[in-house]
Amino acid sequence: MKFVMGRAESAEFPDYVKGAFRLPCSEHPEGINRKRDTQIYPHHQKLVMNSLVYGGDISECSPAKITDGVTMLITRYEYANLFHQMTDWYNVFVVASREKILGESITFLFLDGHAKSGLDDAWKAFSAGSGFLRVKHLPTSLTCFQDAFLMPVGYRSPVDIHGMTPQSKGCRANSHISKFRDQTVHVWLQQQHLIPPAGKVKIGIIFRRDYVGHPRSKGIASRKFTNEAEVQNALRGLRGSNWEVELKSMSFETTPFKDQVKAIASQDILIGAHGAGLSFVLWMRPGSQLIEITSGSYAGRYHFMYYAEWAGVGYTSMNMGGGEMINVNTEKLVDLVRPLAERVHSNR
C-alpha cells in the first residue's frame, strides 16, 4: 500500500470497454432497460453491464483458458471497511444459498483495482479454498469462466443501510441472519460460539486505534475513548451474586480476521463506539448484548441497532454527546452493564 498512498479512489476502478465481457447467449429485452437504470446498476457496475456483448463463440475457450467451478465477479466499495464488506459477504451468502452452491468452493474475481487490505484474509476464508483473483492479474488474452455470477454491489445489499426498507428495518431475529451467522462463523471461518464457564460474564470492549487502512486514509482514528484505563477498571470491578466479569480489551486494526471473529464470538456483552467493528454483532451469539457508545452526529445513525435486532442480540445505546473524542461516563456505563450481565447469566 505504501507505493500508492494518496491515490484517488477513481483510479482504482478500471474502465471497461465494449466487449470486455462476452456471453454466449442473446440479451433478454428486459435487461436492456434494466442496465440503463442506475438504481439497479450503480456507479462502476453500470460500466461493466454496458461493456457486455452477446453471442460470443465458446469454441475459443480451450480448457487451459477456463476457470473451473464457480466464480463471483465483485466490485467492492469502501473495501477496507468491515461494515461495507459485510454487505458484500451477505450478498455472497444469499446468492450461494439461492443457487445451491453454498457448500462449494468459490473463486472471487475483484473487478476493482483496490490495494491490499486487512480484510483480504476473510475473502480467502469465504472462498472455501479457491481464494480470489484481481482483474489486473488475468491474462491479457481471453479468460473463460465455467460458471460465473455478476454480483450486486454492497450498496444494494439487504443489510446495507442505504438498501434497507421500512419493512426490513422493523425485522426481528430471523432465519436468514442466523443461517448467515452459522455459515460464516462455523463453516467458512471455522470458529465456535463458546458459552462462558459458570460464574463468568464475558465482556469485550473495542478500542479504536490509529491505522492506515487504504491509500486515502489519514491514519488517525476518530471516536476514541480518552479514559480507556478508567473504563477498564470500572468494568473489571463488576460482580453479581453468582457471577463476575471476565473483561477482554480488543483493538482489531492489525489483528488477523479469524482472531477477531474468535474474540467476538465468545463475548456475552460487546461494548464499543459507533464504528465498523460493531458490524460483528451480526455474528454474535443470540441472547448476547451490544452497547453502542455514540457521540455528536453519530447518535442518529442506527445501523447497528438494526443489525442487533436481526441477529437476536440485545441493543443499548449510550450517547455521550461531544465530538470525535469520547470521555466515557463510567458510572453510567456500569449502571447499563450490570442488569445486562444479570440477564445474560441467568438466561444460560
Secondary structure per residue as TSV (DSSP state, phi and psi in degrees):
chain	resnum	aa	ss	phi	psi
A	1	M	-	360.0	-30.0
A	2	K	G	-61.1	-21.9
A	3	F	G	-81.3	-11.6
A	4	V	G	-124.7	18.4
A	5	M	T	-59.3	135.5
A	6	G	T	88.2	-4.7
A	7	R	-	-65.7	135.3
A	8	A	-	-67.5	146.2
A	9	E	G	-62.9	-33.7
A	10	S	G	-59.9	-27.0
A	11	A	G	-74.9	-9.5
A	12	E	G	-97.8	5.5
A	13	F	S	-115.1	113.4
A	14	P	-	-63.6	153.3
A	15	D	-	-93.1	117.9
A	16	Y	-	-97.9	123.2
A	17	V	-	-93.2	166.1
A	18	K	T	-55.7	126.5
A	19	G	T	97.8	-1.9
A	20	A	S	-62.5	-32.6
A	21	F	E	-123.0	136.0
A	22	R	E	-130.2	140.8
A	23	L	E	-123.5	134.7
A	24	P	S	-83.1	55.8
A	25	C	S	-158.2	176.1
A	26	S	-	-95.1	157.2
A	27	E	-	-83.1	133.4
A	28	H	-	-71.7	136.2
A	29	P	H	-54.8	-36.8
A	30	E	H	-64.5	-31.0
A	31	G	H	-67.2	-28.9
A	32	I	H	-60.7	-44.8
A	33	N	H	-75.7	-36.6
A	34	R	H	-65.3	-38.7
A	35	K	T	-75.0	-9.3
A	36	R	T	-84.2	-13.1
A	37	D	-	-87.9	110.9
A	38	T	T	-69.4	-14.6
A	39	Q	T	-73.0	-24.5
A	40	I	T	-93.1	-45.9
A	41	Y	S	-120.5	86.0
A	42	P	-	-80.2	159.5
A	43	H	H	53.4	-130.2
A	44	H	H	-73.7	-18.3
A	45	Q	H	-66.7	-28.1
A	46	K	H	-64.4	-36.6
A	47	L	H	-64.1	-38.4
A	48	V	H	-63.8	-45.8
A	49	M	H	-63.6	-39.1
A	50	N	H	-74.0	-14.4
A	51	S	T	-85.0	-10.2
A	52	L	E	-65.9	136.4
A	53	V	E	-122.6	155.0
A	54	Y	E	-119.2	153.6
A	55	G	-	85.6	26.3
A	56	G	-	-65.1	156.0
A	57	D	-	-92.2	111.1
A	58	I	G	-75.8	-8.0
A	59	S	G	-64.4	-19.7
A	60	E	G	-73.2	-15.4
A	61	C	-	-85.2	82.3
A	62	S	-	-70.7	156.8
A	63	P	G	-51.7	-33.4
A	64	A	G	-69.7	-19.9
A	65	K	G	-98.4	-0.9
A	66	I	E	-97.4	129.9
A	67	T	E	-86.2	112.6
A	68	D	E	-71.1	161.0
A	69	G	E	74.0	-154.9
A	70	V	E	-95.8	132.4
A	71	T	E	-124.7	132.6
A	72	M	E	-110.4	122.8
A	73	L	E	-92.9	118.7
A	74	I	E	-129.8	134.5
A	75	T	-	-107.4	116.8
A	76	R	-	-96.1	137.4
A	77	Y	S	-115.8	142.2
A	78	E	S	50.1	53.5
A	79	Y	T	-67.5	-19.2
A	80	A	T	-98.0	8.4
A	81	N	-	-106.2	122.4
A	82	L	H	-58.9	-41.5
A	83	F	H	-58.3	-47.1
A	84	H	H	-73.9	-31.0
A	85	Q	H	-72.7	-29.5
A	86	M	H	-59.8	-36.7
A	87	T	H	-66.6	-37.4
A	88	D	H	-66.0	-43.0
A	89	W	H	-65.9	-35.9
A	90	Y	H	-65.9	-38.3
A	91	N	H	-60.5	-42.2
A	92	V	H	-59.1	-45.5
A	93	F	H	-61.9	-44.5
A	94	V	H	-64.3	-47.8
A	95	V	H	-65.5	-43.8
A	96	A	H	-62.7	-37.5
A	97	S	H	-66.5	-46.8
A	98	R	H	-64.8	-37.8
A	99	E	T	-89.2	2.8
A	100	K	T	59.1	43.1
A	101	I	-	-123.8	20.4
A	102	L	T	-62.0	-30.9
A	103	G	T	-89.9	-1.0
A	104	E	S	-92.0	158.5
A	105	S	-	-75.2	144.6
A	106	I	E	-130.0	130.7
A	107	T	E	-92.1	126.0
A	108	F	E	-96.0	127.7
A	109	L	E	-110.0	113.2
A	110	F	E	-82.2	117.2
A	111	L	-	-83.1	-4.7
A	112	D	S	-91.5	177.9
A	113	G	-	-122.5	35.3
A	114	H	-	-68.1	156.2
A	115	A	-	-73.6	175.3
A	116	K	-	-63.7	155.2
A	117	S	-	-144.5	169.6
A	118	G	T	-69.2	-7.9
A	119	L	T	-98.3	1.1
A	120	D	H	-60.2	-36.3
A	121	D	H	-63.0	-32.1
A	122	A	H	-65.4	-42.5
A	123	W	H	-61.3	-38.4
A	124	K	H	-63.1	-41.7
A	125	A	H	-65.7	-41.8
A	126	F	H	-69.7	-19.0
A	127	S	T	-77.8	-9.9
A	128	A	T	56.8	38.6
A	129	G	T	112.2	-21.6
A	130	S	-	-82.0	-26.5
A	131	G	-	77.1	-159.3
A	132	F	E	-135.1	158.1
A	133	L	E	-120.6	150.6
A	134	R	E	-105.9	139.4
A	135	V	G	-58.9	-30.4
A	136	K	G	-69.8	-15.7
A	137	H	G	-93.3	-1.5
A	138	L	S	-71.4	154.4
A	139	P	-	-59.2	150.5
A	140	T	S	-72.1	-17.3
A	141	S	S	-88.3	-160.2
A	142	L	-	-70.8	137.9
A	143	T	-	-124.6	129.3
A	144	C	E	-114.0	153.1
A	145	F	E	-125.2	131.4
A	146	Q	E	-65.3	-43.1
A	147	D	E	-150.2	106.1
A	148	A	E	-121.9	145.8
A	149	F	E	-125.6	125.6
A	150	L	E	-86.5	111.7
A	151	M	-	-84.0	146.3
A	152	P	-	-65.4	152.8
A	153	V	-	-76.8	158.6
A	154	G	G	-58.8	-31.5
A	155	Y	G	-64.5	-13.7
A	156	R	G	-110.2	19.4
A	157	S	S	-81.7	147.2
A	158	P	T	-60.9	-22.1
A	159	V	T	-102.1	12.6
A	160	D	S	-90.6	140.9
A	161	I	T	-60.3	-29.4
A	162	H	T	-76.5	-23.7
A	163	G	T	-98.7	-0.3
A	164	M	-	-71.4	140.6
A	165	T	-	-104.5	163.9
A	166	P	H	-54.8	-32.1
A	167	Q	H	-71.3	-44.6
A	168	S	H	-69.5	-31.6
A	169	K	H	-64.7	-26.6
A	170	G	T	-93.1	3.8
A	171	C	-	-68.2	147.0
A	172	R	-	-104.2	-169.6
A	173	A	S	-51.0	132.0
A	174	N	-	-142.9	165.6
A	175	S	H	-68.5	-28.7
A	176	H	H	-60.6	-48.3
A	177	I	H	-70.3	-38.8
A	178	S	H	-65.1	-37.5
A	179	K	H	-68.9	-38.3
A	180	F	H	-62.0	-44.5
A	181	R	H	-61.4	-47.2
A	182	D	I	-65.0	-40.9
A	183	Q	I	-64.9	-45.5
A	184	T	I	-72.8	-50.0
A	185	V	I	-72.9	-49.9
A	186	H	I	-84.1	-37.9
A	187	V	I	-96.5	-61.2
A	188	W	I	-67.8	-43.7
A	189	L	S	-98.6	-8.7
A	190	Q	-	54.4	46.5
A	191	Q	-	-115.8	169.8
A	192	Q	-	-128.2	148.3
A	193	H	-	-85.9	96.6
A	194	L	-	-86.2	132.6
A	195	I	-	-80.7	125.3
A	196	P	-	-60.0	154.6
A	197	P	-	-64.8	159.4
A	198	A	T	-56.4	139.5
A	199	G	T	86.5	-0.2
A	200	K	E	-118.4	138.7
A	201	V	E	-119.9	116.0
A	202	K	E	-88.8	122.9
A	203	I	E	-118.2	126.1
A	204	G	E	-112.2	136.0
A	205	I	E	-126.2	130.1
A	206	I	E	-94.3	122.7
A	207	F	-	-105.2	132.4
A	208	R	-	-85.8	137.4
A	209	R	-	-125.0	154.0
A	210	D	-	-62.5	137.4
A	211	Y	-	-165.3	139.0
A	212	V	-	-96.4	105.9
A	213	G	-	-96.6	-19.8
A	214	H	S	-159.6	169.5
A	215	P	T	-61.5	-19.7
A	216	R	T	-98.8	0.4
A	217	S	-	-72.8	139.0
A	218	K	-	-86.7	-7.1
A	219	G	S	78.0	10.5
A	220	I	-	-116.2	116.2
A	221	A	-	-78.2	144.9
A	222	S	S	-102.2	172.1
A	223	R	S	55.8	42.5
A	224	K	-	-87.6	149.2
A	225	F	B	-81.6	133.9
A	226	T	S	-87.3	-11.4
A	227	N	-	-128.8	54.0
A	228	E	H	-59.0	-45.7
A	229	A	H	-62.4	-40.4
A	230	E	H	-63.4	-41.2
A	231	V	H	-63.0	-45.5
A	232	Q	H	-63.9	-43.3
A	233	N	H	-63.9	-38.8
A	234	A	H	-65.3	-41.0
A	235	L	H	-74.3	-36.3
A	236	R	H	-64.7	-27.6
A	237	G	T	-81.4	-2.0
A	238	L	-	-73.9	135.0
A	239	R	B	-147.9	151.1
A	240	G	-	-115.9	-170.0
A	241	S	S	-66.9	-30.1
A	242	N	S	-140.2	24.9
A	243	W	-	-149.5	158.1
A	244	E	E	-140.1	161.0
A	245	V	E	-84.5	137.2
A	246	E	E	-113.0	107.0
A	247	L	E	-96.6	136.9
A	248	K	E	-126.3	116.6
A	249	S	E	-90.3	131.7
A	250	M	E	-130.5	138.1
A	251	S	-	-133.7	120.9
A	252	F	-	-101.0	0.1
A	253	E	T	-56.2	-38.4
A	254	T	T	-120.0	13.3
A	255	T	S	-85.4	132.3
A	256	P	-	-52.6	144.6
A	257	F	H	-60.6	-43.8
A	258	K	H	-61.2	-34.6
A	259	D	H	-69.2	-33.4
A	260	Q	H	-62.2	-48.2
A	261	V	H	-64.9	-41.1
A	262	K	H	-59.2	-42.0
A	263	A	H	-66.6	-42.8
A	264	I	H	-68.7	-40.5
A	265	A	H	-63.9	-19.5
A	266	S	T	-101.2	2.4
A	267	Q	-	-85.5	141.6
A	268	D	S	-81.1	-39.5
A	269	I	E	-133.5	130.5
A	270	L	E	-113.5	132.3
A	271	I	E	-124.7	136.6
A	272	G	E	-172.9	159.1
A	273	A	E	-72.5	156.4
A	274	H	S	-53.1	124.3
A	275	G	S	176.2	167.0
A	276	A	G	-58.1	-30.0
A	277	G	G	-60.1	-23.5
A	278	L	G	-72.9	-7.9
A	279	S	G	-60.6	-21.8
A	280	F	G	-61.0	-13.6
A	281	V	G	-58.6	-27.9
A	282	L	G	-61.3	-23.4
A	283	W	G	-108.4	7.9
A	284	M	S	-77.6	161.2
A	285	R	-	-66.2	132.1
A	286	P	T	-55.4	138.4
A	287	G	T	92.7	-10.6
A	288	S	-	-78.0	-177.6
A	289	Q	E	-133.2	146.3
A	290	L	E	-121.2	130.4
A	291	I	E	-114.4	115.1
A	292	E	E	-100.6	122.6
A	293	I	E	-97.9	119.5
A	294	T	E	-115.5	163.1
A	295	S	-	-153.3	153.2
A	296	G	G	53.5	-137.0
A	297	S	G	-68.8	-17.1
A	298	Y	G	-69.8	-14.4
A	299	A	G	-65.2	-19.6
A	300	G	G	-98.1	14.6
A	301	R	-	-108.8	127.5
A	302	Y	-	-114.7	19.5
A	303	H	H	-48.3	-51.3
A	304	F	H	-84.1	-18.6
A	305	M	H	-65.4	-45.0
A	306	Y	H	-63.8	-44.7
A	307	Y	H	-57.6	-44.7
A	308	A	H	-62.9	-43.1
A	309	E	H	-62.5	-43.3
A	310	W	H	-65.1	-32.3
A	311	A	H	-89.1	-2.5
A	312	G	T	74.0	28.7
A	313	V	-	-108.8	136.7
A	314	G	E	-66.9	146.5
A	315	Y	E	-129.9	133.4
A	316	T	E	-135.6	134.0
A	317	S	E	-106.6	139.3
A	318	M	E	-128.8	105.7
A	319	N	E	-93.1	119.8
A	320	M	-	-98.7	-2.9
A	321	G	-	65.6	-165.8
A	322	G	S	75.6	-158.1
A	323	G	S	-114.7	-134.9
A	324	E	S	-74.1	-28.8
A	325	M	S	-100.1	135.2
A	326	I	B	-117.2	123.0
A	327	N	-	-100.0	109.1
A	328	V	-	-77.7	130.5
A	329	N	-	-76.9	100.6
A	330	T	H	-67.9	-32.6
A	331	E	H	-63.4	-44.4
A	332	K	H	-63.9	-40.8
A	333	L	H	-63.3	-45.1
A	334	V	H	-62.3	-39.4
A	335	D	H	-62.7	-31.6
A	336	L	H	-78.1	-39.2
A	337	V	H	-72.2	-39.8
A	338	R	H	-54.9	-52.5
A	339	P	H	-66.8	-29.7
A	340	L	H	-68.2	-39.1
A	341	A	H	-64.1	-41.1
A	342	E	H	-59.9	-41.7
A	343	R	H	-66.7	-50.1
A	344	V	H	-66.9	-32.6
A	345	H	H	-71.1	-41.7
A	346	S	H	-73.6	-21.6
A	347	N	T	-89.7	0.8
A	348	R	-	-72.5	360.0
